[in-house]
């Protein structure tokens, strides 16, 4: 037992981001997260999985300190980044430390051009125009489609281009960690594949860590190294991506596969899953 506790402390020390047993309440009444804990190692890609309403977005907003705008607050637990507590920082202070959230829904400034949107991401930087220009060229090297559309008004570009734009805008702040919320939502399958390949390249070549909240379990577990599954505000299962892909419950209830083959969602009974996971 003592060895297990020591190992957990060691992992927490090595983690870039550590969320420790947090609870989140909205409007002083509604309990949304119930003791959620997770870790993201430096240079890692971690998936936060679960269905709609499981608590994924709330977890990301708790980390980025955006809950207050929605009358939410972390009432228990702690959040550390780089070994220091950050749950009481202003969102802008967290951005300056290198944590950027890419919100669900492709929130571009529609009246600005693609390039103007990207430059907004460098607003907090104080390292000179030449460095910003170099990073803009770097973003265009990862997103050549954005370079072709850089003078186009963002509101008139495609959904895929807007999703690339918000990720590129996040990169312009020189982040150490990006929190991605439902990046595959509303994208065609080929664009989802392209987007996640870019995430993989940014992780491997630029050293950016990612925590991604995603309903598309299949694509998330292909690109992440580790995953946590949320249900009703609780972590019910976690493990390496390879372990989760082979877990029979995950295969049946999230990948739509069982020993008898592919299952219809109508045949899935969530209470059986929760009984097995929480017993």
C-alpha positions in Angstrom: 0.0 0.0 0.0 2.8 2.4 0.9 4.5 1.6 -2.4 1.4 2.4 -4.3 1.0 5.7 -2.6 4.6 6.6 -3.2 4.2 5.7 -6.9 1.1 8.0 -7.1 3.0 10.9 -5.5 5.8 10.4 -8.0 3.4 10.5 -11.0 1.8 13.7 -9.6 5.2 15.3 -9.3 6.0 14.4 -12.9 2.7 15.6 -14.3 2.5 18.9 -16.0 -1.2 19.2 -15.1 -2.8 17.5 -12.1 -6.5 17.6 -11.2 -7.0 16.2 -7.7 -10.5 15.1 -6.6 -12.3 18.2 -7.7 -16.0 18.9 -7.2 -17.8 21.5 -9.3 -21.1 23.2 -8.4 -23.2 25.5 -10.5 -25.5 28.1 -9.0 -24.5 27.0 -5.5 -26.8 24.0 -5.9 -26.1 21.7 -8.9 -23.3 19.2 -8.3 -21.7 18.5 -11.8 -18.3 17.0 -11.1 -18.0 14.5 -8.2 -14.4 13.9 -7.2 -12.7 14.0 -10.7 -8.9 13.3 -10.7 -6.7 13.1 -13.8 -3.1 13.9 -14.9 -1.5 15.1 -18.1 2.3 14.4 -18.4 4.5 16.9 -20.1 4.6 16.2 -23.8 1.6 13.8 -23.6 -1.8 13.5 -25.3 -4.6 12.5 -22.8 -8.2 11.9 -23.8 -11.2 12.7 -21.7 -14.0 10.5 -23.0 -17.7 10.2 -22.4 -21.1 10.9 -23.8 -22.9 14.2 -23.9 -23.5 15.6 -20.4 -20.8 13.4 -18.8 -18.8 16.5 -17.5 -16.0 16.8 -20.0 -16.5 20.5 -20.9 -17.0 21.3 -17.2 -13.7 19.6 -16.4 -11.9 21.7 -19.0 -13.5 24.9 -17.9 -12.5 24.1 -14.3 -8.9 23.8 -15.4 -8.9 27.0 -17.5 -10.8 28.9 -14.8 -13.8 29.8 -17.1 -16.5 28.5 -14.7 -17.1 31.8 -13.0 -18.7 33.3 -16.1 -21.3 30.5 -15.9 -21.9 30.8 -12.1 -19.8 27.6 -11.5 -17.0 27.0 -9.0 -14.6 24.4 -7.8 -15.7 23.7 -4.3 -13.4 20.8 -3.4 -10.0 19.5 -4.5 -7.1 21.2 -6.2 -5.6 21.8 -9.7 -1.9 22.2 -10.1 0.0 23.1 -13.3 3.8 22.9 -13.3 3.7 21.9 -9.7 1.9 25.1 -8.6 -1.8 25.6 -7.6 -3.7 27.5 -10.3 -7.4 27.2 -9.5 -7.5 30.7 -8.1 -5.8 32.4 -11.1 -7.5 34.6 -13.6 -8.0 32.9 -17.0 -5.6 35.5 -18.5 -2.9 34.6 -16.0 -3.2 31.0 -16.9 -2.9 31.8 -20.6 0.4 33.6 -19.8 1.6 30.5 -18.1 0.9 28.5 -21.3 -2.5 26.9 -20.9 -5.0 27.6 -23.7 -8.5 26.2 -24.1 -9.9 25.7 -27.6 -13.7 25.9 -27.0 -16.3 23.7 -28.5 -18.0 25.2 -31.5 -15.2 26.7 -33.6 -15.4 30.2 -32.0 -13.7 32.3 -34.7 -14.2 36.1 -34.9 -16.4 35.9 -38.0 -15.9 39.5 -39.1 -12.1 39.2 -39.1 -9.9 37.5 -41.7 -8.2 34.2 -41.0 -4.9 35.9 -40.5 -6.4 38.5 -38.2 -7.9 35.7 -36.1 -4.5 34.1 -35.9 -2.8 37.3 -34.8 -5.4 37.7 -32.0 -3.7 34.6 -30.4 -0.5 36.6 -30.0 -2.2 39.4 -28.1 -0.6 38.6 -24.7 2.9 38.2 -26.1 5.6 40.7 -25.5 8.5 39.2 -27.5 8.4 41.4 -30.5 6.8 41.5 -34.0 9.5 39.5 -35.6 8.9 36.5 -33.3 5.2 36.7 -33.9 5.8 36.8 -37.6 8.0 33.7 -37.4 5.3 31.8 -35.5 2.7 32.9 -38.0 4.8 31.3 -40.7 5.1 28.2 -38.5 1.3 28.0 -38.2 1.0 28.3 -42.0 3.5 25.4 -42.4 1.2 23.2 -40.3 -2.0 24.6 -41.9 -1.3 25.3 -45.6 -5.1 25.6 -46.1 -5.2 28.6 -43.8 -2.4 30.3 -45.7 -4.4 30.0 -48.9 -7.4 31.5 -47.1 -5.6 34.0 -44.9 -7.3 37.1 -46.4 -10.8 35.5 -46.3 -13.3 36.6 -43.7 -13.5 33.7 -41.2 -17.3 33.7 -41.1 -17.3 32.7 -44.8 -14.8 29.8 -44.5 -15.8 26.1 -44.1 -16.3 24.5 -40.7 -13.1 22.5 -41.1 -11.1 25.7 -41.9 -12.6 27.4 -38.9 -11.6 24.5 -36.6 -8.0 24.7 -38.0 -8.1 28.5 -37.4 -9.0 28.2 -33.7 -6.2 25.7 -33.2 -3.7 27.9 -35.1 -4.8 30.9 -33.0 -4.1 28.9 -29.9 -0.6 28.0 -31.2 0.2 31.7 -31.7 0.2 32.2 -28.0 3.1 29.7 -27.7 1.2 27.3 -25.4 2.7 24.5 -23.4 -0.7 22.8 -23.1 -3.9 23.0 -25.1 -7.3 21.9 -23.8 -9.3 20.8 -26.8 -13.1 20.5 -26.4 -14.9 18.2 -28.9 -12.6 19.0 -31.9 -14.3 16.4 -34.2 -17.8 17.7 -33.7 -19.5 18.5 -37.0 -16.5 17.7 -39.2 -16.4 15.2 -42.0 -14.5 12.0 -41.3 -11.6 12.9 -43.5 -11.2 16.3 -41.9 -11.3 14.7 -38.4 -8.4 12.4 -39.5 -6.5 15.4 -40.8 -7.1 17.4 -37.6 -5.9 14.7 -35.3 -2.8 14.1 -37.5 -1.9 17.8 -37.0 -2.4 17.4 -33.2 0.0 14.5 -33.3 2.6 16.5 -35.2 2.3 19.4 -32.9 2.8 17.1 -29.9 5.8 15.3 -31.4 7.5 18.2 -33.1 6.6 21.3 -31.0 6.3 19.5 -27.6 2.7 20.8 -27.0 0.8 18.7 -24.4 -2.9 18.1 -25.1 -6.0 17.3 -23.0 -8.8 16.6 -25.4 -12.4 16.1 -24.5 -14.0 13.9 -27.1 -17.1 11.8 -27.8 -15.5 10.1 -30.7 -13.8 7.5 -28.6 -12.3 5.6 -31.6 -10.3 8.5 -33.0 -9.3 9.8 -29.6 -7.8 6.5 -28.5 -5.9 6.2 -31.8 -4.0 9.4 -31.1 -3.9 9.7 -27.3 -1.5 7.8 -25.0 -3.8 7.7 -22.0 -7.5 8.1 -21.4 -10.1 8.8 -18.7 -13.8 7.9 -19.2 -16.4 10.2 -17.5 -19.9 9.3 -16.6 -22.3 11.5 -14.7 -19.4 13.7 -13.4 -17.2 10.8 -12.2 -14.2 9.1 -13.7 -15.4 5.5 -14.0 -12.4 4.0 -15.9 -8.9 5.1 -16.9 -5.9 3.5 -18.5 -3.5 3.6 -21.4 -5.1 4.0 -24.8 -4.2 0.4 -25.8 -5.8 -1.0 -22.6 -9.0 1.0 -23.1 -9.3 -0.1 -26.8 -9.1 -3.7 -25.7 -11.4 -3.3 -22.6 -14.7 -5.2 -23.4 -16.9 -2.6 -21.8 -15.3 0.2 -23.8 -15.5 -1.8 -27.0 -19.1 -2.6 -26.4 -20.4 0.7 -25.1 -18.2 3.3 -26.8 -16.8 1.6 -29.9 -20.0 -0.3 -30.7 -18.3 -3.7 -30.7 -18.8 -6.8 -28.7 -17.8 -10.5 -28.9 -20.7 -11.0 -31.2 -19.8 -8.1 -33.5 -21.0 -4.5 -33.9 -24.0 -3.5 -31.8 -26.7 -1.0 -32.3 -26.8 1.9 -29.8 -30.4 1.0 -29.1 -29.2 -2.4 -27.7 -26.8 -0.7 -25.2 -28.0 -0.5 -21.6 -26.0 2.0 -19.6 -27.0 0.7 -16.1 -25.2 -2.6 -16.9 -22.0 -0.7 -17.7 -22.2 1.4 -14.6 -22.9 -1.6 -12.4 -19.8 -3.4 -13.7 -17.5 -0.3 -13.6 -18.5 1.0 -10.2 -18.8 -2.3 -8.4 
